[in-house]
Amino acid sequence: MNYAIAPATIPTLAIAGIAERFPVNRIFCVGRNYAAHAREMGKDPDRDPPFFFMKPANAAVDASAPVDIGYPPKTQNFHHEIELVVAIGTGGKDIAVGDALNHVYGYATGLDMTRRDLQLDARDKGRPWEFGKSFAGSAPIGALSRAADVGHIGEGAISVTVNGAARQSSDVAKLIWSVSECIAYLSEYETLEPGDLIMTGTPEGVNAVVAGDVMQGDIAGLAGITVSVRA
């Protein structure tokens, strides 16, 4: 195949215990999937159908080892959001809830980094969230644990600290829409493909970080991540 310009490098993530890497295709993110976070964002946490936004593939940052990310331009309010990340290994459309977990390759700890001031300004004006959410390097993700090795993650502590101080602390069991339900619902609108990631939402306690801060994200049963913010 001859290309007019060199194609972009495919982002990849480490897989715990093996040398092979997981190629990142698309990143789907579930909005307001913990009731307490919905309330802190000024929204009603009733169980309305889930909604999704997307990040580009190059948002993914391999955080299988301590990593730093740059403080992005055009924001004064850069927020952390700790999330359970689901990696799709087998694609499909109109997936049944009862079959959804068979499409999961593995799970990881991730951060949905957000230019909150840009996101809220866009939300208030009825505009898309892209400048607030969808930018390069905005999704540090730890080593994937294969479902075949660790089983499926339906509960367990999820937390993030900043400079050792607790910020977010909850349990994956508090997801409004479970992993299975998110996969099934999303597959009604978009055929899922191998390499897709789903970031399943964040609990309450989101807050700002500044250059020099160090975030430690953890989900029970998965590898944690250490992410520093550089100027």
MARROVO-393346 format. One line per field, with one value per residue (C-alpha): residue in three letters; chain; x, y, z. Coordinates in steps of 0.25 Angstrom, whole numbers, plus 5000, padded with zeros to 4 digits. Layout:
<recs>
resn <- (ALA  ...)
chain <- (A  ...)
X <- (X  ...)
Y <- (Y  ...)
Z <- (Z  ...)
</recs>
This chain:
<recs>
resn <- (MET  ASN  TYR  ALA  ILE  ALA  PRO  ALA  THR  ILE  PRO  THR  LEU  ALA  ILE  ALA  GLY  ILE  ALA  GLU  ARG  PHE  PRO  VAL  ASN  ARG  ILE  PHE  CYS  VAL  GLY  ARG  ASN  TYR  ALA  ALA  HIS  ALA  ARG  GLU  MET  GLY  LYS  ASP  PRO  ASP  ARG  ASP  PRO  PRO  PHE  PHE  PHE  MET  LYS  PRO  ALA  ASN  ALA  ALA  VAL  ASP  ALA  SER  ALA  PRO  VAL  ASP  ILE  GLY  TYR  PRO  PRO  LYS  THR  GLN  ASN  PHE  HIS  HIS  GLU  ILE  GLU  LEU  VAL  VAL  ALA  ILE  GLY  THR  GLY  GLY  LYS  ASP  ILE  ALA  VAL  GLY  ASP  ALA  LEU  ASN  HIS  VAL  TYR  GLY  TYR  ALA  THR  GLY  LEU  ASP  MET  THR  ARG  ARG  ASP  LEU  GLN  LEU  ASP  ALA  ARG  ASP  LYS  GLY  ARG  PRO  TRP  GLU  PHE  GLY  LYS  SER  PHE  ALA  GLY  SER  ALA  PRO  ILE  GLY  ALA  LEU  SER  ARG  ALA  ALA  ASP  VAL  GLY  HIS  ILE  GLY  GLU  GLY  ALA  ILE  SER  VAL  THR  VAL  ASN  GLY  ALA  ALA  ARG  GLN  SER  SER  ASP  VAL  ALA  LYS  LEU  ILE  TRP  SER  VAL  SER  GLU  CYS  ILE  ALA  TYR  LEU  SER  GLU  TYR  GLU  THR  LEU  GLU  PRO  GLY  ASP  LEU  ILE  MET  THR  GLY  THR  PRO  GLU  GLY  VAL  ASN  ALA  VAL  VAL  ALA  GLY  ASP  VAL  MET  GLN  GLY  ASP  ILE  ALA  GLY  LEU  ALA  GLY  ILE  THR  VAL  SER  VAL  ARG  ALA)
chain <- (A  A  A  A  A  A  A  A  A  A  A  A  A  A  A  A  A  A  A  A  A  A  A  A  A  A  A  A  A  A  A  A  A  A  A  A  A  A  A  A  A  A  A  A  A  A  A  A  A  A  A  A  A  A  A  A  A  A  A  A  A  A  A  A  A  A  A  A  A  A  A  A  A  A  A  A  A  A  A  A  A  A  A  A  A  A  A  A  A  A  A  A  A  A  A  A  A  A  A  A  A  A  A  A  A  A  A  A  A  A  A  A  A  A  A  A  A  A  A  A  A  A  A  A  A  A  A  A  A  A  A  A  A  A  A  A  A  A  A  A  A  A  A  A  A  A  A  A  A  A  A  A  A  A  A  A  A  A  A  A  A  A  A  A  A  A  A  A  A  A  A  A  A  A  A  A  A  A  A  A  A  A  A  A  A  A  A  A  A  A  A  A  A  A  A  A  A  A  A  A  A  A  A  A  A  A  A  A  A  A  A  A  A  A  A  A  A  A  A  A  A  A  A  A  A  A  A  A  A  A  A)
X <- (5000  5005  5001  5002  5007  5012  5000  4999  5005  4994  4994  4996  4995  5002  4996  4999  5008  5011  5019  5008  5002  4987  4984  4975  4964  4953  4951  4936  4933  4921  4916  4911  4910  4912  4900  4908  4917  4904  4899  4913  4912  4898  4890  4879  4885  4872  4874  4872  4878  4894  4900  4914  4925  4938  4953  4962  4971  4983  4977  4982  4995  5002  5003  5007  5019  5019  5017  5016  5006  5006  4997  4988  4987  4974  4970  4971  4963  4969  4962  4965  4954  4957  4950  4949  4954  4948  4956  4947  4954  4942  4933  4919  4906  4892  4899  4891  4893  4895  4906  4913  4924  4928  4933  4942  4957  4961  4961  4970  4971  4970  4968  4959  4966  4957  4958  4946  4945  4944  4935  4925  4925  4922  4911  4904  4905  4899  4912  4920  4930  4942  4951  4948  4950  4955  4970  4983  4989  4976  4974  4986  4983  4990  4993  4981  4978  4972  4958  4963  4973  4965  4951  4941  4941  4927  4931  4943  4949  4952  4961  4970  4980  4987  5000  4996  4983  4970  4961  4952  4948  4936  4933  4931  4918  4912  4912  4898  4900  4908  4919  4910  4899  4908  4913  4900  4894  4906  4905  4891  4897  4911  4916  4928  4941  4953  4962  4951  4952  4940  4943  4931  4930  4935  4931  4929  4941  4947  4956  4967  4982  4993  5007  5016  5004  5005  4992  4991  4979  4975  4964  4964  4969  4976  4989  4989  4995  5004  5002  5010  5006  5017  5016)
Y <- (5000  5014  5026  5040  5043  5034  5028  5032  5022  5013  5015  5003  4999  4989  4976  4970  4957  4957  4964  4966  4980  4984  4993  5005  5007  5016  5022  5023  5029  5028  5041  5043  5028  5029  5036  5044  5050  5053  5061  5068  5072  5078  5067  5058  5043  5036  5024  5031  5023  5025  5035  5034  5044  5040  5043  5041  5028  5037  5041  5028  5029  5016  5017  5003  5010  5024  5034  5049  5057  5072  5082  5085  5099  5108  5103  5108  5096  5083  5071  5057  5046  5032  5021  5006  5004  4992  4987  4980  4968  4963  4973  4972  4980  4978  4971  4965  4969  4954  4952  4965  4961  4950  4962  4968  4965  4972  4983  4994  5006  5019  5034  5043  5056  5068  5083  5085  5100  5097  5086  5094  5106  5097  5090  5103  5108  5095  5092  5079  5075  5072  5083  5079  5064  5060  5064  5056  5050  5052  5037  5031  5016  5005  4991  4983  4971  4960  4955  4941  4944  4952  4950  4961  4974  4977  4982  4987  5000  5011  5023  5034  5042  5054  5056  5046  5052  5045  5051  5041  5028  5019  5005  5000  4993  5007  5009  5013  5005  4992  4989  4979  4989  4999  4990  4985  4999  5005  4993  4997  5010  5007  4993  4991  4987  4980  4990  4999  5004  5008  5017  5014  5027  5034  5035  5047  5055  5061  5073  5081  5077  5087  5085  5077  5069  5054  5045  5031  5023  5009  4999  4987  4975  4983  4990  5004  5016  5028  5040  5053  5067  5075  5089)
Z <- (5000  4996  5004  5000  5014  5025  5033  5048  5058  5064  5079  5087  5102  5110  5114  5128  5127  5112  5102  5092  5092  5090  5078  5081  5071  5077  5091  5095  5109  5117  5123  5137  5141  5156  5163  5173  5161  5153  5165  5167  5152  5155  5148  5152  5154  5150  5141  5128  5116  5116  5107  5101  5096  5089  5090  5079  5079  5082  5095  5100  5108  5112  5127  5130  5137  5143  5133  5132  5123  5119  5125  5113  5107  5108  5122  5136  5142  5138  5145  5148  5146  5150  5142  5139  5125  5117  5105  5094  5088  5079  5071  5069  5067  5075  5086  5096  5111  5114  5104  5105  5114  5104  5095  5106  5105  5118  5128  5132  5141  5134  5135  5127  5128  5125  5122  5131  5128  5113  5115  5124  5115  5103  5111  5115  5101  5095  5088  5086  5097  5088  5093  5108  5106  5093  5092  5090  5103  5111  5115  5122  5123  5131  5127  5122  5130  5122  5126  5123  5135  5145  5142  5140  5148  5154  5168  5175  5181  5171  5175  5172  5181  5177  5184  5194  5198  5195  5184  5178  5185  5182  5177  5163  5167  5168  5153  5149  5136  5137  5127  5121  5119  5114  5103  5099  5098  5090  5081  5076  5071  5066  5062  5072  5067  5073  5079  5084  5098  5107  5119  5128  5136  5148  5163  5171  5175  5162  5164  5158  5157  5154  5148  5158  5164  5164  5163  5167  5162  5166  5164  5172  5164  5153  5152  5157  5150  5154  5146  5148  5142  5135  5131)
</recs>
